[in-house]
Amino acid sequence: MVLFWILTSTFLVSLVSLVGIFTLTIKGNLLQKLLFCLVGFSAGALIGSAFLHILPESLEHNPSSAVFSCLILGIVIFFIMERVLHWRHCHEEGNCKTHAFTYLTLVGDGCHNFIDGLVIAASFMVSLPLGATTTLAVILHEIPQELSDFAILVYGGFSKQKALLCNFASALLAVAGALCGYFINQHIRGFQDFILPLTAGGFIYIATSDLIPELHKERSLKRSMAAFIAFLSGIMFMALAKKFLPV
């Protein structure tokens, strides 16, 4: 039953890669406004997921020194991934130099999706509520990223159809990661104890290094306030999930 929820959740996450379809009917200016608020909401959701769900669960079963060591390691690993793979969460079409090479974008995104699968599998192995909230956090983070990557692929010369297909193929690596995580957990005791705080570090890094700096680039007070409210809403969303979906 747990494997069913793991595979279902990762497949739903993979479907987020097709969000680019909706951009075909949305005007560019409106899309940018929606995307900006989504960035704020996903940043809040990632921080809320890390501090309200993942870390408290990890600290219940493991020494604080081990948990925070893995947390730091997660931040370091995501920093290295971003530098080596040029994996950036860019939200301005055509202005992201690190996404200049479309195939490198797909490789980096594929690695990221595989890790998402590992994370979701480990979360569900702890409990269904933790798996559900972790999946929600991943989905909310994926929406602005996938919108950006779709725009980058099209900008780099892909047709819209090819961009959607390649993005979806890359996203399906989350399912492969979930399967690996499930079977690894069966043979390596304490796998989820290691991967969960590592994930919290990754969530914190993404929110503070990639998403929040994007919000600070906005000069309009009105849009900045809207993004800030979206940011607080993301944290509140995870706080409510903590209340109604207790681990």
Wavefront OBJ file of the C-alpha trace (Angstrom):
o trace
v 0.000 0.000 0.000
v 2.846 2.384 0.828
v 4.429 1.684 -2.557
v 1.117 2.605 -4.227
v 1.076 6.011 -2.518
v 4.736 6.573 -3.338
v 4.261 5.839 -7.043
v 0.996 7.784 -7.253
v 2.536 10.840 -5.595
v 5.656 10.857 -7.749
v 3.573 10.435 -10.896
v 1.484 13.458 -9.843
v 4.709 15.390 -9.324
v 5.806 14.334 -12.824
v 2.540 15.637 -14.305
v 3.439 19.106 -12.993
v 6.013 19.251 -15.816
v 3.082 19.636 -18.230
v 2.067 22.913 -16.595
v 3.622 24.657 -19.591
v 0.463 23.786 -21.538
v -1.456 26.442 -19.614
v 1.029 29.147 -20.530
v -0.045 28.850 -24.154
v -3.315 30.668 -23.397
v -2.107 33.134 -20.736
v -0.840 36.561 -21.696
v 2.803 37.177 -20.858
v 2.198 40.005 -18.367
v -0.448 38.061 -16.426
v 1.740 34.959 -16.439
v 4.645 36.889 -14.909
v 2.389 38.208 -12.123
v 1.046 34.728 -11.358
v 4.508 33.237 -11.475
v 5.876 35.872 -9.103
v 3.225 35.062 -6.492
v 3.817 31.341 -6.991
v 7.498 31.874 -6.245
v 6.595 33.545 -2.950
v 4.087 30.848 -2.014
v 6.457 27.985 -2.849
v 9.290 29.617 -0.851
v 7.028 29.781 2.197
v 5.802 26.218 1.663
v 9.358 24.866 1.442
v 10.417 26.618 4.641
v 7.231 25.516 6.391
v 7.732 21.936 5.256
v 11.356 21.894 6.447
v 10.819 23.470 9.882
v 7.281 22.342 10.737
v 7.218 18.829 9.308
v 10.523 17.236 8.340
v 12.880 18.470 11.082
v 10.496 17.873 14.004
v 9.867 14.335 12.738
v 13.611 13.689 12.367
v 14.392 15.059 15.839
v 11.851 12.716 17.416
v 13.798 9.656 16.297
v 17.422 10.823 16.039
v 20.018 12.809 18.021
v 19.973 16.520 17.253
v 23.675 16.459 16.311
v 23.030 13.855 13.609
v 19.935 15.657 12.296
v 21.601 19.058 12.015
v 24.744 17.536 10.499
v 22.581 16.039 7.738
v 20.782 19.376 7.425
v 24.083 21.153 6.776
v 25.152 18.396 4.395
v 21.908 18.891 2.472
v 22.613 22.601 2.052
v 26.170 21.833 0.869
v 25.002 19.172 -1.604
v 22.381 21.448 -3.149
v 24.945 24.236 -3.394
v 27.303 21.911 -5.275
v 24.487 20.689 -7.541
v 23.608 24.229 -8.458
v 27.189 25.149 -9.276
v 28.249 21.975 -11.075
v 25.046 21.296 -12.999
v 24.192 24.974 -13.534
v 20.850 24.181 -12.011
v 19.195 27.498 -11.300
v 15.585 28.385 -10.505
v 15.322 31.234 -12.978
v 12.014 33.069 -13.322
v 12.771 35.565 -16.083
v 12.431 34.168 -19.587
v 15.575 34.660 -21.592
v 17.559 36.199 -18.745
v 18.981 33.023 -17.219
v 22.533 32.537 -18.465
v 23.020 29.208 -16.681
v 20.152 27.753 -18.717
v 21.733 28.713 -22.028
v 22.259 25.057 -22.901
v 18.883 23.362 -23.024
v 20.205 19.806 -22.713
v 22.193 20.721 -19.617
v 18.965 22.074 -18.188
v 17.273 18.730 -18.792
v 20.161 16.808 -17.208
v 20.174 19.007 -14.131
v 16.390 18.883 -13.840
v 16.457 15.089 -14.254
v 18.893 14.728 -11.336
v 16.699 17.027 -9.263
v 13.568 15.001 -10.088
v 15.313 11.729 -9.199
v 16.196 13.164 -5.785
v 12.591 14.337 -5.352
v 11.537 10.720 -5.844
v 13.981 9.533 -3.168
v 12.682 12.187 -0.788
v 9.007 11.347 -1.327
v 9.674 7.628 -0.891
v 11.570 8.197 2.364
v 8.784 10.446 3.671
v 6.055 7.903 2.986
v 8.141 5.208 4.664
v 7.888 7.257 7.866
v 4.155 7.986 7.635
v 1.442 8.740 5.089
v 0.791 12.286 6.415
v 4.491 13.211 6.190
v 4.607 11.768 2.683
v 1.546 13.803 1.705
v 2.904 17.114 3.032
v 6.320 16.489 1.484
v 4.655 15.773 -1.864
v 2.672 19.019 -1.581
v 5.860 20.972 -0.881
v 7.587 19.392 -3.880
v 4.622 20.119 -6.176
v 4.402 23.756 -5.077
v 8.120 24.150 -5.679
v 7.938 22.387 -9.041
v 5.272 24.644 -10.579
v 7.406 27.808 -10.945
v 10.480 25.751 -11.825
v 8.711 23.799 -14.561
v 7.154 26.963 -15.979
v 10.619 28.498 -16.128
v 12.263 25.426 -17.636
v 9.550 25.178 -20.287
v 10.150 28.813 -21.252
v 13.920 28.221 -21.324
v 13.634 25.154 -23.573
v 11.423 27.053 -26.026
v 13.793 30.023 -25.887
v 16.692 27.638 -26.572
v 15.137 26.433 -29.819
v 12.801 23.591 -28.839
v 9.292 23.532 -30.274
v 6.582 23.819 -27.635
v 5.605 20.187 -28.206
v 9.192 18.956 -27.897
v 9.745 21.093 -24.795
v 6.683 19.572 -23.099
v 7.698 16.027 -24.049
v 11.316 16.396 -22.894
v 10.259 18.101 -19.672
v 7.827 15.270 -18.924
v 10.453 12.605 -19.694
v 12.848 14.334 -17.301
v 10.109 14.583 -14.663
v 9.422 10.831 -14.834
v 12.824 10.263 -13.252
v 11.035 11.109 -9.997
v 9.227 7.768 -10.315
v 12.558 5.996 -10.836
v 13.965 7.776 -7.796
v 10.932 6.745 -5.744
v 11.378 3.085 -6.669
v 15.071 3.244 -5.783
v 14.268 4.945 -2.484
v 11.650 2.345 -1.614
v 13.921 -0.628 -2.250
v 16.966 1.024 -0.660
v 14.910 1.600 2.471
v 14.110 -2.114 2.579
v 17.806 -3.032 2.710
v 19.515 -0.081 4.398
v 18.301 0.525 7.919
v 17.799 4.165 8.815
v 17.826 5.403 5.212
v 14.928 7.784 5.856
v 16.654 9.066 9.012
v 19.464 10.310 6.767
v 17.501 11.484 3.726
v 14.816 13.507 5.564
v 17.074 16.125 7.254
v 19.115 16.154 4.052
v 15.898 17.101 2.265
v 15.137 19.804 4.814
v 18.545 21.315 4.036
v 17.744 21.224 0.332
v 14.344 22.851 0.862
v 15.889 25.613 2.975
v 18.627 26.188 0.400
v 16.177 26.415 -2.516
v 13.889 28.810 -0.641
v 16.602 31.122 0.714
v 19.149 30.981 -2.109
v 16.962 30.816 -5.217
v 13.374 31.836 -4.542
v 13.482 34.595 -1.921
v 16.257 36.531 -3.781
v 13.935 36.599 -6.805
v 11.314 38.339 -4.661
v 13.815 40.991 -3.585
v 14.435 41.956 -7.212
v 10.926 43.397 -7.499
v 10.852 47.180 -7.110
v 7.076 47.627 -7.152
v 5.761 47.949 -3.586
v 2.387 46.501 -4.600
v 3.875 43.378 -6.185
v 6.380 43.008 -3.347
v 3.568 43.055 -0.784
v 1.589 40.530 -2.833
v 4.617 38.223 -2.947
v 5.205 38.651 0.786
v 1.588 37.743 1.527
v 1.977 34.716 -0.755
v 5.148 33.790 1.146
v 3.347 33.949 4.504
v 0.438 32.007 2.977
v 2.840 29.220 2.003
v 4.082 28.949 5.599
v 0.517 29.067 6.926
v -0.523 26.383 4.448
v 2.087 24.018 5.878
v 1.157 24.982 9.437
v -2.475 24.052 8.737
v -1.328 20.836 7.107
v 0.607 20.085 10.297
v -2.572 20.582 12.327
v -4.943 18.587 10.139
v -2.465 15.978 8.892
v -0.522 15.137 12.057
v 2.360 12.695 11.593
l 1 2 3 4 5 6 7 8 9 10 11 12 13 14 15 16 17 18 19 20 21 22 23 24 25 26 27 28 29 30 31 32 33 34 35 36 37 38 39 40 41 42 43 44 45 46 47 48 49 50 51 52 53 54 55 56 57 58 59 60 61 62 63 64 65 66 67 68 69 70 71 72 73 74 75 76 77 78 79 80 81 82 83 84 85 86 87 88 89 90 91 92 93 94 95 96 97 98 99 100 101 102 103 104 105 106 107 108 109 110 111 112 113 114 115 116 117 118 119 120 121 122 123 124 125 126 127 128 129 130 131 132 133 134 135 136 137 138 139 140 141 142 143 144 145 146 147 148 149 150 151 152 153 154 155 156 157 158 159 160 161 162 163 164 165 166 167 168 169 170 171 172 173 174 175 176 177 178 179 180 181 182 183 184 185 186 187 188 189 190 191 192 193 194 195 196 197 198 199 200 201 202 203 204 205 206 207 208 209 210 211 212 213 214 215 216 217 218 219 220 221 222 223 224 225 226 227 228 229 230 231 232 233 234 235 236 237 238 239 240 241 242 243 244 245 246 247
